[in-house]
Amino acid sequence: MSAIKVISSDTLDDKMKSKVENAFRSKHTESVEFVYDIDPSLIGGILVIDGDRYYDASVRGQLAVIKRNLK
């Protein structure tokens, strides 16, 4: 069984958890366990860690991209 870690700035409601889980279950042939964690420093949005893949849909991540592009 694979574990996918979902980190958000605040607790996700059941509807959002369902959307995330459906999106990532479709990428796996084996059973997947979702582990949820909270990190207020994200400001908003989520990070998803799926094995060695890292999906950053956080406000902090978007601000970092803008900062890099402005340099």
HTML snippet that shows the backbone in 3Dmol.js (N, CA, C, O; Angstrom):
<script src="https://3Dmol.org/build/3Dmol-min.js"></script>
<div id="view" style="width:600px;height:400px;position:relative"></div>
<script>
const pdb = `
ATOM      1  N   MET A   1       0.838  -1.185   0.000  1.00  0.00           N
ATOM      2  CA  MET A   1       0.000   0.000   0.000  1.00  0.00           C
ATOM      3  C   MET A   1       0.877   1.240   0.000  1.00  0.00           C
ATOM      4  O   MET A   1       1.826   1.349   0.777  1.00  0.00           O
ATOM      5  N   SER A   2       0.549   2.163  -0.875  1.00  0.00           N
ATOM      6  CA  SER A   2       1.263   3.435  -0.945  1.00  0.00           C
ATOM      7  C   SER A   2       0.617   4.438  -0.001  1.00  0.00           C
ATOM      8  O   SER A   2      -0.576   4.358   0.292  1.00  0.00           O
ATOM      9  N   ALA A   3       1.417   5.375   0.464  1.00  0.00           N
ATOM     10  CA  ALA A   3       0.899   6.463   1.293  1.00  0.00           C
ATOM     11  C   ALA A   3       1.118   7.774   0.560  1.00  0.00           C
ATOM     12  O   ALA A   3       2.210   8.045   0.060  1.00  0.00           O
ATOM     13  N   ILE A   4       0.084   8.576   0.503  1.00  0.00           N
ATOM     14  CA  ILE A   4       0.157   9.893  -0.099  1.00  0.00           C
ATOM     15  C   ILE A   4      -0.070  10.897   1.014  1.00  0.00           C
ATOM     16  O   ILE A   4      -1.065  10.827   1.735  1.00  0.00           O
ATOM     17  N   LYS A   5       0.858  11.830   1.149  1.00  0.00           N
ATOM     18  CA  LYS A   5       0.755  12.843   2.198  1.00  0.00           C
ATOM     19  C   LYS A   5       0.164  14.115   1.607  1.00  0.00           C
ATOM     20  O   LYS A   5       0.639  14.625   0.593  1.00  0.00           O
ATOM     21  N   VAL A   6      -0.876  14.615   2.256  1.00  0.00           N
ATOM     22  CA  VAL A   6      -1.539  15.836   1.829  1.00  0.00           C
ATOM     23  C   VAL A   6      -1.371  16.856   2.952  1.00  0.00           C
ATOM     24  O   VAL A   6      -1.808  16.628   4.080  1.00  0.00           O
ATOM     25  N   ILE A   7      -0.736  17.976   2.632  1.00  0.00           N
ATOM     26  CA  ILE A   7      -0.477  19.015   3.623  1.00  0.00           C
ATOM     27  C   ILE A   7      -1.267  20.248   3.199  1.00  0.00           C
ATOM     28  O   ILE A   7      -1.188  20.691   2.054  1.00  0.00           O
ATOM     29  N   SER A   8      -2.029  20.793   4.144  1.00  0.00           N
ATOM     30  CA  SER A   8      -2.833  21.974   3.860  1.00  0.00           C
ATOM     31  C   SER A   8      -2.620  23.019   4.946  1.00  0.00           C
ATOM     32  O   SER A   8      -2.087  22.724   6.016  1.00  0.00           O
ATOM     33  N   SER A   9      -3.043  24.239   4.654  1.00  0.00           N
ATOM     34  CA  SER A   9      -2.873  25.308   5.626  1.00  0.00           C
ATOM     35  C   SER A   9      -3.909  25.224   6.744  1.00  0.00           C
ATOM     36  O   SER A   9      -3.719  25.798   7.817  1.00  0.00           O
ATOM     37  N   ASP A  10      -4.997  24.511   6.493  1.00  0.00           N
ATOM     38  CA  ASP A  10      -6.065  24.340   7.472  1.00  0.00           C
ATOM     39  C   ASP A  10      -6.722  22.989   7.208  1.00  0.00           C
ATOM     40  O   ASP A  10      -6.442  22.352   6.192  1.00  0.00           O
ATOM     41  N   THR A  11      -7.578  22.558   8.099  1.00  0.00           N
ATOM     42  CA  THR A  11      -8.252  21.275   7.941  1.00  0.00           C
ATOM     43  C   THR A  11      -9.099  21.274   6.671  1.00  0.00           C
ATOM     44  O   THR A  11      -9.864  22.208   6.431  1.00  0.00           O
ATOM     45  N   LEU A  12      -8.963  20.226   5.862  1.00  0.00           N
ATOM     46  CA  LEU A  12      -9.757  20.099   4.648  1.00  0.00           C
ATOM     47  C   LEU A  12     -11.111  19.493   4.986  1.00  0.00           C
ATOM     48  O   LEU A  12     -11.203  18.601   5.830  1.00  0.00           O
ATOM     49  N   ASP A  13     -12.166  19.977   4.325  1.00  0.00           N
ATOM     50  CA  ASP A  13     -13.477  19.373   4.537  1.00  0.00           C
ATOM     51  C   ASP A  13     -13.577  18.077   3.727  1.00  0.00           C
ATOM     52  O   ASP A  13     -12.717  17.789   2.894  1.00  0.00           O
ATOM     53  N   ASP A  14     -14.616  17.312   3.976  1.00  0.00           N
ATOM     54  CA  ASP A  14     -14.769  16.009   3.330  1.00  0.00           C
ATOM     55  C   ASP A  14     -14.866  16.118   1.810  1.00  0.00           C
ATOM     56  O   ASP A  14     -14.376  15.242   1.097  1.00  0.00           O
ATOM     57  N   LYS A  15     -15.485  17.172   1.311  1.00  0.00           N
ATOM     58  CA  LYS A  15     -15.622  17.360  -0.141  1.00  0.00           C
ATOM     59  C   LYS A  15     -14.251  17.551  -0.792  1.00  0.00           C
ATOM     60  O   LYS A  15     -13.974  16.965  -1.838  1.00  0.00           O
ATOM     61  N   MET A  16     -13.393  18.371  -0.173  1.00  0.00           N
ATOM     62  CA  MET A  16     -12.055  18.609  -0.726  1.00  0.00           C
ATOM     63  C   MET A  16     -11.204  17.343  -0.618  1.00  0.00           C
ATOM     64  O   MET A  16     -10.474  17.007  -1.551  1.00  0.00           O
ATOM     65  N   LYS A  17     -11.292  16.644   0.505  1.00  0.00           N
ATOM     66  CA  LYS A  17     -10.549  15.383   0.653  1.00  0.00           C
ATOM     67  C   LYS A  17     -10.958  14.404  -0.433  1.00  0.00           C
ATOM     68  O   LYS A  17     -10.108  13.734  -1.019  1.00  0.00           O
ATOM     69  N   SER A  18     -12.240  14.318  -0.703  1.00  0.00           N
ATOM     70  CA  SER A  18     -12.740  13.409  -1.731  1.00  0.00           C
ATOM     71  C   SER A  18     -12.182  13.771  -3.103  1.00  0.00           C
ATOM     72  O   SER A  18     -11.804  12.882  -3.866  1.00  0.00           O
ATOM     73  N   LYS A  19     -12.123  15.066  -3.431  1.00  0.00           N
ATOM     74  CA  LYS A  19     -11.569  15.506  -4.722  1.00  0.00           C
ATOM     75  C   LYS A  19     -10.093  15.113  -4.844  1.00  0.00           C
ATOM     76  O   LYS A  19      -9.665  14.592  -5.874  1.00  0.00           O
ATOM     77  N   VAL A  20      -9.331  15.365  -3.792  1.00  0.00           N
ATOM     78  CA  VAL A  20      -7.901  15.034  -3.808  1.00  0.00           C
ATOM     79  C   VAL A  20      -7.722  13.525  -3.942  1.00  0.00           C
ATOM     80  O   VAL A  20      -6.932  13.060  -4.764  1.00  0.00           O
ATOM     81  N   GLU A  21      -8.451  12.770  -3.141  1.00  0.00           N
ATOM     82  CA  GLU A  21      -8.311  11.317  -3.161  1.00  0.00           C
ATOM     83  C   GLU A  21      -8.703  10.729  -4.506  1.00  0.00           C
ATOM     84  O   GLU A  21      -8.018   9.836  -5.004  1.00  0.00           O
ATOM     85  N   ASN A  22      -9.785  11.204  -5.106  1.00  0.00           N
ATOM     86  CA  ASN A  22     -10.194  10.700  -6.422  1.00  0.00           C
ATOM     87  C   ASN A  22      -9.143  11.012  -7.487  1.00  0.00           C
ATOM     88  O   ASN A  22      -8.866  10.179  -8.349  1.00  0.00           O
ATOM     89  N   ALA A  23      -8.563  12.199  -7.429  1.00  0.00           N
ATOM     90  CA  ALA A  23      -7.558  12.584  -8.420  1.00  0.00           C
ATOM     91  C   ALA A  23      -6.318  11.702  -8.322  1.00  0.00           C
ATOM     92  O   ALA A  23      -5.747  11.324  -9.344  1.00  0.00           O
ATOM     93  N   PHE A  24      -5.898  11.374  -7.111  1.00  0.00           N
ATOM     94  CA  PHE A  24      -4.659  10.614  -6.958  1.00  0.00           C
ATOM     95  C   PHE A  24      -4.871   9.108  -6.981  1.00  0.00           C
ATOM     96  O   PHE A  24      -3.953   8.375  -7.348  1.00  0.00           O
ATOM     97  N   ARG A  25      -6.031   8.629  -6.608  1.00  0.00           N
ATOM     98  CA  ARG A  25      -6.305   7.180  -6.701  1.00  0.00           C
ATOM     99  C   ARG A  25      -6.252   6.720  -8.152  1.00  0.00           C
ATOM    100  O   ARG A  25      -5.824   5.602  -8.437  1.00  0.00           O
ATOM    101  N   SER A  26      -6.683   7.574  -9.061  1.00  0.00           N
ATOM    102  CA  SER A  26      -6.700   7.206 -10.477  1.00  0.00           C
ATOM    103  C   SER A  26      -5.290   7.022 -11.044  1.00  0.00           C
ATOM    104  O   SER A  26      -5.128   6.431 -12.112  1.00  0.00           O
ATOM    105  N   LYS A  27      -4.276   7.520 -10.345  1.00  0.00           N
ATOM    106  CA  LYS A  27      -2.889   7.393 -10.799  1.00  0.00           C
ATOM    107  C   LYS A  27      -2.232   6.115 -10.284  1.00  0.00           C
ATOM    108  O   LYS A  27      -1.093   5.819 -10.647  1.00  0.00           O
ATOM    109  N   HIS A  28      -2.938   5.350  -9.440  1.00  0.00           N
ATOM    110  CA  HIS A  28      -2.352   4.178  -8.802  1.00  0.00           C
ATOM    111  C   HIS A  28      -3.158   2.925  -9.118  1.00  0.00           C
ATOM    112  O   HIS A  28      -4.384   2.967  -9.224  1.00  0.00           O
ATOM    113  N   THR A  29      -2.454   1.820  -9.264  1.00  0.00           N
ATOM    114  CA  THR A  29      -3.130   0.539  -9.464  1.00  0.00           C
ATOM    115  C   THR A  29      -3.303  -0.197  -8.140  1.00  0.00           C
ATOM    116  O   THR A  29      -4.178  -1.054  -8.019  1.00  0.00           O
ATOM    117  N   GLU A  30      -2.478   0.129  -7.145  1.00  0.00           N
ATOM    118  CA  GLU A  30      -2.563  -0.507  -5.829  1.00  0.00           C
ATOM    119  C   GLU A  30      -3.361   0.375  -4.867  1.00  0.00           C
ATOM    120  O   GLU A  30      -3.714   1.507  -5.197  1.00  0.00           O
ATOM    121  N   SER A  31      -3.637  -0.149  -3.691  1.00  0.00           N
ATOM    122  CA  SER A  31      -4.342   0.608  -2.661  1.00  0.00           C
ATOM    123  C   SER A  31      -3.500   1.799  -2.218  1.00  0.00           C
ATOM    124  O   SER A  31      -2.271   1.737  -2.196  1.00  0.00           O
ATOM    125  N   VAL A  32      -4.176   2.866  -1.870  1.00  0.00           N
ATOM    126  CA  VAL A  32      -3.502   4.085  -1.463  1.00  0.00           C
ATOM    127  C   VAL A  32      -4.079   4.551  -0.130  1.00  0.00           C
ATOM    128  O   VAL A  32      -5.294   4.550   0.070  1.00  0.00           O
ATOM    129  N   GLU A  33      -3.193   4.948   0.777  1.00  0.00           N
ATOM    130  CA  GLU A  33      -3.601   5.531   2.048  1.00  0.00           C
ATOM    131  C   GLU A  33      -3.261   7.010   1.996  1.00  0.00           C
ATOM    132  O   GLU A  33      -2.179   7.389   1.549  1.00  0.00           O
ATOM    133  N   PHE A  34      -4.190   7.849   2.456  1.00  0.00           N
ATOM    134  CA  PHE A  34      -3.969   9.285   2.480  1.00  0.00           C
ATOM    135  C   PHE A  34      -3.713   9.726   3.911  1.00  0.00           C
ATOM    136  O   PHE A  34      -4.473   9.402   4.823  1.00  0.00           O
ATOM    137  N   VAL A  35      -2.622  10.475   4.094  1.00  0.00           N
ATOM    138  CA  VAL A  35      -2.244  10.999   5.399  1.00  0.00           C
ATOM    139  C   VAL A  35      -2.339  12.516   5.311  1.00  0.00           C
ATOM    140  O   VAL A  35      -1.708  13.136   4.455  1.00  0.00           O
ATOM    141  N   TYR A  36      -3.126  13.107   6.195  1.00  0.00           N
ATOM    142  CA  TYR A  36      -3.354  14.550   6.166  1.00  0.00           C
ATOM    143  C   TYR A  36      -2.590  15.229   7.290  1.00  0.00           C
ATOM    144  O   TYR A  36      -2.524  14.725   8.411  1.00  0.00           O
ATOM    145  N   ASP A  37      -2.010  16.392   6.965  1.00  0.00           N
ATOM    146  CA  ASP A  37      -1.266  17.173   7.945  1.00  0.00           C
ATOM    147  C   ASP A  37      -1.573  18.648   7.692  1.00  0.00           C
ATOM    148  O   ASP A  37      -2.002  19.024   6.601  1.00  0.00           O
ATOM    149  N   ILE A  38      -1.352  19.467   8.699  1.00  0.00           N
ATOM    150  CA  ILE A  38      -1.614  20.903   8.591  1.00  0.00           C
ATOM    151  C   ILE A  38      -0.312  21.677   8.784  1.00  0.00           C
ATOM    152  O   ILE A  38       0.464  21.403   9.699  1.00  0.00           O
ATOM    153  N   ASP A  39      -0.090  22.659   7.889  1.00  0.00           N
ATOM    154  CA  ASP A  39       1.065  23.548   7.982  1.00  0.00           C
ATOM    155  C   ASP A  39       0.582  24.964   7.670  1.00  0.00           C
ATOM    156  O   ASP A  39       0.455  25.331   6.502  1.00  0.00           O
ATOM    157  N   PRO A  40       0.312  25.761   8.708  1.00  0.00           N
ATOM    158  CA  PRO A  40      -0.210  27.118   8.480  1.00  0.00           C
ATOM    159  C   PRO A  40       0.709  28.006   7.637  1.00  0.00           C
ATOM    160  O   PRO A  40       0.243  28.996   7.071  1.00  0.00           O
ATOM    161  N   SER A  41       1.984  27.682   7.541  1.00  0.00           N
ATOM    162  CA  SER A  41       2.901  28.518   6.760  1.00  0.00           C
ATOM    163  C   SER A  41       2.621  28.440   5.255  1.00  0.00           C
ATOM    164  O   SER A  41       3.178  29.227   4.490  1.00  0.00           O
ATOM    165  N   LEU A  42       1.775  27.512   4.821  1.00  0.00           N
ATOM    166  CA  LEU A  42       1.425  27.427   3.402  1.00  0.00           C
ATOM    167  C   LEU A  42       0.548  28.598   2.975  1.00  0.00           C
ATOM    168  O   LEU A  42       0.429  28.872   1.780  1.00  0.00           O
ATOM    169  N   ILE A  43      -0.051  29.277   3.905  1.00  0.00           N
ATOM    170  CA  ILE A  43      -0.952  30.415   3.706  1.00  0.00           C
ATOM    171  C   ILE A  43      -2.303  29.944   3.158  1.00  0.00           C
ATOM    172  O   ILE A  43      -3.344  30.350   3.673  1.00  0.00           O
ATOM    173  N   GLY A  44      -2.305  29.119   2.153  1.00  0.00           N
ATOM    174  CA  GLY A  44      -3.512  28.579   1.538  1.00  0.00           C
ATOM    175  C   GLY A  44      -3.115  27.500   0.558  1.00  0.00           C
ATOM    176  O   GLY A  44      -1.935  27.364   0.236  1.00  0.00           O
ATOM    177  N   GLY A  45      -4.073  26.729   0.077  1.00  0.00           N
ATOM    178  CA  GLY A  45      -3.788  25.670  -0.885  1.00  0.00           C
ATOM    179  C   GLY A  45      -3.263  24.406  -0.225  1.00  0.00           C
ATOM    180  O   GLY A  45      -3.360  24.235   0.990  1.00  0.00           O
ATOM    181  N   ILE A  46      -2.699  23.517  -1.053  1.00  0.00           N
ATOM    182  CA  ILE A  46      -2.208  22.235  -0.540  1.00  0.00           C
ATOM    183  C   ILE A  46      -0.894  21.835  -1.200  1.00  0.00           C
ATOM    184  O   ILE A  46      -0.546  22.303  -2.284  1.00  0.00           O
ATOM    185  N   LEU A  47      -0.180  20.956  -0.510  1.00  0.00           N
ATOM    186  CA  LEU A  47       0.968  20.234  -1.058  1.00  0.00           C
ATOM    187  C   LEU A  47       0.594  18.766  -1.028  1.00  0.00           C
ATOM    188  O   LEU A  47      -0.031  18.303  -0.074  1.00  0.00           O
ATOM    189  N   VAL A  48       0.966  18.034  -2.057  1.00  0.00           N
ATOM    190  CA  VAL A  48       0.720  16.602  -2.089  1.00  0.00           C
ATOM    191  C   VAL A  48       2.049  15.923  -2.387  1.00  0.00           C
ATOM    192  O   VAL A  48       2.724  16.249  -3.364  1.00  0.00           O
ATOM    193  N   ILE A  49       2.413  14.974  -1.531  1.00  0.00           N
ATOM    194  CA  ILE A  49       3.639  14.204  -1.725  1.00  0.00           C
ATOM    195  C   ILE A  49       3.227  12.769  -2.015  1.00  0.00           C
ATOM    196  O   ILE A  49       2.688  12.072  -1.155  1.00  0.00           O
ATOM    197  N   ASP A  50       3.492  12.347  -3.240  1.00  0.00           N
ATOM    198  CA  ASP A  50       3.115  11.021  -3.728  1.00  0.00           C
ATOM    199  C   ASP A  50       4.394  10.299  -4.123  1.00  0.00           C
ATOM    200  O   ASP A  50       4.869  10.415  -5.252  1.00  0.00           O
ATOM    201  N   GLY A  51       4.942   9.548  -3.166  1.00  0.00           N
ATOM    202  CA  GLY A  51       6.218   8.878  -3.413  1.00  0.00           C
ATOM    203  C   GLY A  51       7.306   9.909  -3.606  1.00  0.00           C
ATOM    204  O   GLY A  51       7.583  10.703  -2.707  1.00  0.00           O
ATOM    205  N   ASP A  52       7.930   9.903  -4.782  1.00  0.00           N
ATOM    206  CA  ASP A  52       8.998  10.869  -5.051  1.00  0.00           C
ATOM    207  C   ASP A  52       8.492  12.078  -5.842  1.00  0.00           C
ATOM    208  O   ASP A  52       9.284  12.910  -6.284  1.00  0.00           O
ATOM    209  N   ARG A  53       7.178  12.170  -6.016  1.00  0.00           N
ATOM    210  CA  ARG A  53       6.586  13.312  -6.723  1.00  0.00           C
ATOM    211  C   ARG A  53       5.997  14.298  -5.725  1.00  0.00           C
ATOM    212  O   ARG A  53       5.415  13.915  -4.711  1.00  0.00           O
ATOM    213  N   TYR A  54       6.162  15.556  -6.035  1.00  0.00           N
ATOM    214  CA  TYR A  54       5.793  16.652  -5.145  1.00  0.00           C
ATOM    215  C   TYR A  54       4.902  17.610  -5.931  1.00  0.00           C
ATOM    216  O   TYR A  54       5.362  18.213  -6.900  1.00  0.00           O
ATOM    217  N   TYR A  55       3.643  17.762  -5.538  1.00  0.00           N
ATOM    218  CA  TYR A  55       2.696  18.649  -6.212  1.00  0.00           C
ATOM    219  C   TYR A  55       2.429  19.832  -5.293  1.00  0.00           C
ATOM    220  O   TYR A  55       1.876  19.664  -4.206  1.00  0.00           O
ATOM    221  N   ASP A  56       2.814  21.013  -5.717  1.00  0.00           N
ATOM    222  CA  ASP A  56       2.701  22.203  -4.885  1.00  0.00           C
ATOM    223  C   ASP A  56       1.622  23.121  -5.453  1.00  0.00           C
ATOM    224  O   ASP A  56       1.828  23.791  -6.464  1.00  0.00           O
ATOM    225  N   ALA A  57       0.485  23.138  -4.792  1.00  0.00           N
ATOM    226  CA  ALA A  57      -0.611  24.031  -5.166  1.00  0.00           C
ATOM    227  C   ALA A  57      -0.894  24.970  -3.997  1.00  0.00           C
ATOM    228  O   ALA A  57      -2.041  25.312  -3.713  1.00  0.00           O
ATOM    229  N   SER A  58       0.186  25.376  -3.326  1.00  0.00           N
ATOM    230  CA  SER A  58       0.044  26.248  -2.162  1.00  0.00           C
ATOM    231  C   SER A  58       0.307  27.704  -2.559  1.00  0.00           C
ATOM    232  O   SER A  58       0.968  27.984  -3.559  1.00  0.00           O
ATOM    233  N   VAL A  59      -0.221  28.607  -1.759  1.00  0.00           N
ATOM    234  CA  VAL A  59       0.038  30.026  -1.981  1.00  0.00           C
ATOM    235  C   VAL A  59       1.525  30.303  -1.779  1.00  0.00           C
ATOM    236  O   VAL A  59       2.129  31.053  -2.545  1.00  0.00           O
ATOM    237  N   ARG A  60       2.111  29.701  -0.749  1.00  0.00           N
ATOM    238  CA  ARG A  60       3.545  29.892  -0.504  1.00  0.00           C
ATOM    239  C   ARG A  60       4.361  29.464  -1.728  1.00  0.00           C
ATOM    240  O   ARG A  60       5.308  30.149  -2.115  1.00  0.00           O
ATOM    241  N   GLY A  61       3.999  28.345  -2.326  1.00  0.00           N
ATOM    242  CA  GLY A  61       4.702  27.861  -3.512  1.00  0.00           C
ATOM    243  C   GLY A  61       4.534  28.787  -4.707  1.00  0.00           C
ATOM    244  O   GLY A  61       5.486  29.018  -5.453  1.00  0.00           O
ATOM    245  N   GLN A  62       3.336  29.315  -4.892  1.00  0.00           N
ATOM    246  CA  GLN A  62       3.082  30.238  -5.995  1.00  0.00           C
ATOM    247  C   GLN A  62       3.854  31.543  -5.810  1.00  0.00           C
ATOM    248  O   GLN A  62       4.378  32.106  -6.771  1.00  0.00           O
ATOM    249  N   LEU A  63       3.919  32.014  -4.574  1.00  0.00           N
ATOM    250  CA  LEU A  63       4.708  33.231  -4.297  1.00  0.00           C
ATOM    251  C   LEU A  63       6.194  32.994  -4.554  1.00  0.00           C
ATOM    252  O   LEU A  63       6.890  33.891  -5.029  1.00  0.00           O
ATOM    253  N   ALA A  64       6.684  31.793  -4.243  1.00  0.00           N
ATOM    254  CA  ALA A  64       8.096  31.482  -4.494  1.00  0.00           C
ATOM    255  C   ALA A  64       8.394  31.486  -5.997  1.00  0.00           C
ATOM    256  O   ALA A  64       9.455  31.946  -6.418  1.00  0.00           O
ATOM    257  N   VAL A  65       7.468  30.979  -6.796  1.00  0.00           N
ATOM    258  CA  VAL A  65       7.644  30.979  -8.256  1.00  0.00           C
ATOM    259  C   VAL A  65       7.673  32.413  -8.778  1.00  0.00           C
ATOM    260  O   VAL A  65       8.512  32.751  -9.613  1.00  0.00           O
ATOM    261  N   ILE A  66       6.780  33.244  -8.301  1.00  0.00           N
ATOM    262  CA  ILE A  66       6.752  34.653  -8.722  1.00  0.00           C
ATOM    263  C   ILE A  66       8.066  35.331  -8.350  1.00  0.00           C
ATOM    264  O   ILE A  66       8.637  36.068  -9.153  1.00  0.00           O
ATOM    265  N   LYS A  67       8.541  35.084  -7.144  1.00  0.00           N
ATOM    266  CA  LYS A  67       9.806  35.680  -6.695  1.00  0.00           C
ATOM    267  C   LYS A  67      10.962  35.255  -7.597  1.00  0.00           C
ATOM    268  O   LYS A  67      11.779  36.088  -7.991  1.00  0.00           O
ATOM    269  N   ARG A  68      11.037  33.947  -7.931  1.00  0.00           N
ATOM    270  CA  ARG A  68      12.118  33.458  -8.807  1.00  0.00           C
ATOM    271  C   ARG A  68      12.020  34.100 -10.192  1.00  0.00           C
ATOM    272  O   ARG A  68      13.039  34.446 -10.791  1.00  0.00           O
ATOM    273  N   ASN A  69      10.821  34.257 -10.691  1.00  0.00           N
ATOM    274  CA  ASN A  69      10.641  34.825 -12.035  1.00  0.00           C
ATOM    275  C   ASN A  69      10.973  36.311 -12.080  1.00  0.00           C
ATOM    276  O   ASN A  69      11.316  36.833 -13.140  1.00  0.00           O
ATOM    277  N   LEU A  70      10.878  36.987 -10.965  1.00  0.00           N
ATOM    278  CA  LEU A  70      11.181  38.414 -10.927  1.00  0.00           C
ATOM    279  C   LEU A  70      12.677  38.701 -10.832  1.00  0.00           C
ATOM    280  O   LEU A  70      13.112  39.828 -11.067  1.00  0.00           O
ATOM    281  N   LYS A  71      13.453  37.697 -10.493  1.00  0.00           N
ATOM    282  CA  LYS A  71      14.912  37.903 -10.353  1.00  0.00           C
ATOM    283  C   LYS A  71      15.589  37.917 -11.682  1.00  0.00           C
ATOM    284  O   LYS A  71      16.807  38.079 -11.753  1.00  0.00           O
TER     285      LYS A  71
END
`;
const viewer = $3Dmol.createViewer("view");
viewer.addModel(pdb, "pdb");
viewer.setStyle({}, {cartoon: {color: "spectrum"}});
viewer.zoomTo();
viewer.render();
</script>
